Amino acid sequence: MGSTTPDAGDQSRLRQLNERAVLAAVRSAGDVRVAQIVEQSGLGRTAVEEVLASLVSRRWLVEESPAIRGRGRPARTYRFRAEAGYVAGLDIGAFSVRGVLTDLNGQTLASQRRSVTPETPRSGRLARADEVVAALVAEVGAAGAGSAAGAGARSAGAQVWAVGVGTTGLVDVAGTVVRANAIPDWAGTDLAEYFGRSAPLVVVDNDSQLAALAEQRQGATDMVFLHAGRRTGLALVLDGQLRRGAYGAAADMSALRGVAWEVALEHLHAVVPAQVPEMDKAERAFAAARDGDRAAVAAVRKYARAMAVAAATAISIVDPRLLVLGGAFSQSADVLMAPLAAELDRLCPRVPELRASSLGALCVALGAASLALDAVDERLLTRSRGPLPTLAAASLDSPKR
């Protein structure tokens, strides 16, 4: 008769599963007591306390000192050590490279921007992205240490657990840009391979998809996301999930000539003096419309008409509850939303609720950081086998295995 006693391998795997269950429970709850962890994880109290002690010793959790109120021993509380590592989110576009750095709870700690042009060569655009990551790390290091000393001595790759990259164009599942109308030499760029040279984990997606992901994390569960800026895009969130489609091209209408959003910016640019830099023309047109300039108001109306054709097409197919105007131009929603609503009312049998995003020009970078955090969670909590590593004491060091 065979033994029913679990072997050492089974016991080890059980401990690993318990670790991840407890870690997930603490991360989702914030500061939490032992009794709450027992309830959320479904484990016994003895098992929970053993795991908590182990996770504290390996610096994944911190045991907080509770305030003493009344008689008896105060309940111990624990929190996830979100400052143990960072993820970077990048938005690599035709006119700028933006980036954010967040902790492991997704709290934004720093943001940076570098200017480029559509003609900036691939090597230069990637170099600007490297500069953004390095500047993000230096900014957070300086804030944490009181000075930049020491932060500059560490490499950016050693401090960032994961990098999420959003970029204009169609991106395949391997992280390579398949098509990019806005940047002449961008197609064929293997972003996963490039950033993988310095970061242990890299994820890549289309910029509009990631902007919609950032909005979904704000609570939107059923929407068409209209990504309005110097480049235009659409993305779909249905039943709480970002819908990329079979090849990552869901709601991509950039190749449809009837949509005409590729040339829509010309309406705005036409009412701005020629000497204004191209990257500032749209904002100047919106400002003039805000001041009541008739030509600018008419230009905004024409721009909104082009945006509405694409948005109405998506609305008619998926019938969402919400249309979110996002991207850099969402900051001009006060002059853009009314003409957009009027055009949608003309085109759609039922117009969903319209809302302007609060994320502004950082929406893609924030979505890229969210994608990177998802990848970290999946690697640590879902796919990874073996015990969780011991983390370094300093915030700007990577986990030691």
N, C-alpha and C positions, 0 to 999 in steps of 0.2 A: 504494500500500500504506500503510495507516494506521500511525501510530507506536504502539509498545507502551510508551513511557515514561510513567509516571504523571504527570498534570498536577499543578499546584500545589494544586488543591482536594483531589485524592486523597491527596497527601502530608500535607496539613494534617489531614485526617480520620484518617489512619493515626496521626499523632502523638497526636491526641486519644484514640483508642482505646488506644494504648500507655500513655498517662498513666493512664487509668482502670484498666487491667489491673495496672499496677504499684501504684497506690494501693490497690486491692482486695487485692493480695497482702500488702502491708505491714500493712494494717488487720487482716487475718485472722490474721497470725502474731505480732503484737507486735514486739518488738525482733528484727530480722532482718538477716542478712548479704546481700551482693550475690549470692553464689552461690545462696542460697536463693530470692531473688526471681527470679532467672533460671529456676530450676527450676519455681517455682509459676506464673509468668506465661507461660511458654512462649516468651519473647522472647530474642533474642541478648544477650550481655553488653554489647556496645557500645550497643545501643538502650536497655538497662536503665540503664546509667550516665548516658546523656544525659538520660533521663527523670528519674532521681533528682536530678540537678543542677538541673533545671528545677523540680521539686516542692519542693526545699529552698529555692531562691531565692524561690519564691512562698509559702513558709511552710506548706505542707501537711505536709511531713516535716521531721524533725530528724535530723541526722547526729550520732550519739553518739560520744563519745570513748572508745575501747575501752581496757581495761586492758592494759598491756604485759606479756606473759608470754613468756619465752624469746627466741629469736632471730627475726629477720625482722620484716617490717612487719605489725602487727596488722590483722585483718580489720575493715573498716568495717561498722558496723551503723546501721540506720535505724529510726525509729519514727514512727508516725502522730501528728500533733500534735492529740490529742483535746481539748486545752484551748483550741483555737482558737475554739470556739463551744459553744453550749448548746442543749438542747431542754427544754421544760417539759411535764410531764404533769399534767393536772388531773382531779380526780374531783369533779363537781358533783352533789351529792345533796340529799335533802330536809332533812337535819339538819346537814350540814357541807359545806365545800369544802376539799378537800385538794389539795396539789400537791407535785411533786418537780421538781428541776432536775438534769439529768445532763449530763455532757460528751458528746462525739461518739462515745465508746466505750460509752456507756450506764452509766458509773459514777455513782451517785447522790451528789450534792454537797450537797444541802440539801433539807429538807422543811418544809412549813408547813401550818397548818390554821386555818380560820375557821368559827365556828358560824353556822348559819342555822336556820330552822324551815320546815316545809312552807308556812306562810303568808307567809314572806318574799316580797315581790313580785319579779317577774322582774328589774327594774332593780337591786334590792338584792342579789339573788343574783349577778348578773353583776358588780356592783361588788365583792363579796367575792372573786370569782375574780380580778379585776384586782389587788386588794390582795395576794392570795396570790402572783401572778406577780411583782409589784414587790418583795415581801418576800423571795422566793427569790433574785432578782437582787441585792438589797442584801446578803443574807447571804453569797453567794458573792463579791461584790465586796469586802466587808469582810474576808473571810478571805484573799482574794488580795492585797489592798493593805495589810493590817494595820489598816485603819480604814475607816469608811464614806465617808470623804471622796472625792469624785470619783465613786463609784458612784451616789449619788443624783442626780448631775447628768445622768446618761445616762438616756434613756428605756428602759423595759423592752423595748419592741418592737425597739429597735436592737440589743439584746444577745442576743436569743433567735432562733435560726434557724427554729425550728418549734415549734408548740404542738399537743399532742395532747389531746383532750378526751373524757372518758368521762362519761356521765350516765345517770341512771335513765330508763327508757322506751324506746320504739322510735325509732330514728334512721334517716333515709333516707340514700341514698348521697351526697346533696348536703350533709349535715351539719345538717339541720333535724330537730328533735324532732317526731315525728308523733303520738306518744301518750305520756302520762306520768300514770299513776294517782296517784303519790305527791305531785305538786306541782300545785296547782290551775291555775296560769296558765302552765305550762311548755310545753305543746303549742304548736307553731308557732314556737318560738324557733329562729332561724337562727344556730346557734353558729359555723358556718364563716364567715359574713359578719361576725359581731360581732368575733371574735378576728382575723379577717383585716384589720381596720382597723389593727392594730398589729404583727402578725406576718406575715412573708413567706410562711409555709406553715402551713396549719391542716388537721388531720384530726380527725374526730369519729366516735365509735361508742358503742354501748351499754356500760354499765359492767360487766355480767357478762361480755360478750364480751372486754373488755379485761383483766379480771381473769384470765380463762383464758389470754389471750395472754401475760401476765406469767408465769403458771405454765408455759406451753409453753417460754418462754425459759429456764426452770430445768431443762429436759430432759424434761418429760412429752410423750409422743408419741401417746398413745391414752387419752383420759380423758373422763369426765363431770365437769364442774366445778360444784360446788354452792356458789353464792355466798350465804353466810349472814350476815346482818346485820340492820339495821333494815328493810332491803328485801331480798327474796330473789330469786335468779335462777339460771338454769342456762345452761351453755354447753358446747360440744362441741369437742374436739380429736381429730381422727382422722387417722391416717397422718402425724402431725407437723404438720398444718395446722389452724388455727382454722376451723371450719365455721360461717359466718354464715347460710347459706341464701340463697334468691333475693332476699329483701327484708330481710335482717338480723334475722329473727325466729326463727332456729333455736333450738329448746328453750325458747322463751318460753311458759310455761304460766300466766302471771299472770291470764289471762282465763278459765281453766278452774275453775269453781266446785268441782268434785269434788276438786281438789288441796288447796284450803283453806289454802294457805300465807300468804295475805294476812292471815288472822286468827290465825295460829299464835302471833304474839308476845303475844296476849292471855293465853295460858296462863302465860307468864313474868311479865307485868306484874301478874297477879292475885295473886301471892304476895309482892309488894313493897309497902311502905307507900305510900299515895297521895301523900304529900308529896314523894317522890323524883322528881326531874325525869324526864320521859319518856325522854330520851336516855340515862339511866343505869340504867333499870329492868332491862333484860335482863342487864347485867353484874352487877347486885346479885343477881338470881335465880340466875345461875350461881355466884356466890360462896357463896350460901346452900346451894346443892346440894353444892358442894365441901365445906362444913362439915357436911354430913349432915342438913340440915333436910328432913324428910320431905315437906312440902308442895312445897318447891322441887324435890326429886328427882322427884316426880310430875309437876310442871310441865315440867321438862326432858324427861321421857319423852314427854309429850303433844306438845311442840314437835317432838321428833325424829320422832314418828310422822307428823306433817304433812310434814316435810321428806322423809321416806323415800318417801312416796307419789309425789311428783314425781320424785325421783331414781330410783326403781325403774322408773317409766315410761320414762325415758330409757335406763336400763341395759337394759331388755328390748328396746328397739328397736335400739340400736347395739352392745350386748355389748362394752363397753370392758374394757381390762385394769385400769383404775384409776379410782377415784372420789376426787376431791380435795375436801376440805372447806376452803373458802377464805372470805375476807371477814373482817370484824371479829370474828365469833363463833368463828373458827378459833383464836383465842387462848384459848378455853375448851374446846378439844378434849378436855382431860382429863376433863371431865364430860359432854360431848356425844357423843363418838365411840362409846362403848359402847352407849348406847341406840339410836343411829342404826344401828349394825351389827346389833343385835338385830332391829330393824324390817326392815331390808333382807333379813336372812336369812329372815324370815317371808314377804316379798313376792317375792323374786327366785329364779328357778331356779338361778342361779349368781351369787354375790356377788363382785364384783371386789375387788382389793386396795384397802383404804381408807387414805387418807393425809391428814394435816392440812397445809395450806400453811404455809410459814414466812414468808410475805410480810405477813400480818396486814392491818391496815386500810389499808395503802398499796398493796394489790394493784392497784386500779383505776388509780391515778395512775401506778404503774410500768408498767402495760400501755399507758396512754396515751402515756407517754414512748417506749416501744418502738415504737408505731405511728408516732410522729413521727420517730424515727430511721430507720425503714423508708422514710418519705416523703423524708427528706433523702437517703438513699442512692439511692433511685430517681431523684430529680431530678439529683443530681450524677453518678452512675455509670451510669445506664441511659438515661434519656430525654434528658438534656441534650446539646446539640450545641454545639460551640465549646470553646475551651480553658478549663481550670479557672481560676477567678479568683485574684487575689493576695489573700491573707488579711492582715488587720491584725496588727500585732505584739502589741497588747494583747489579752488574752483576752476582754475584755468589749466588743469591737467586732465588727460583722458583716462578712462578706466584701465586698471592694470589687471591683465589676465595671467 
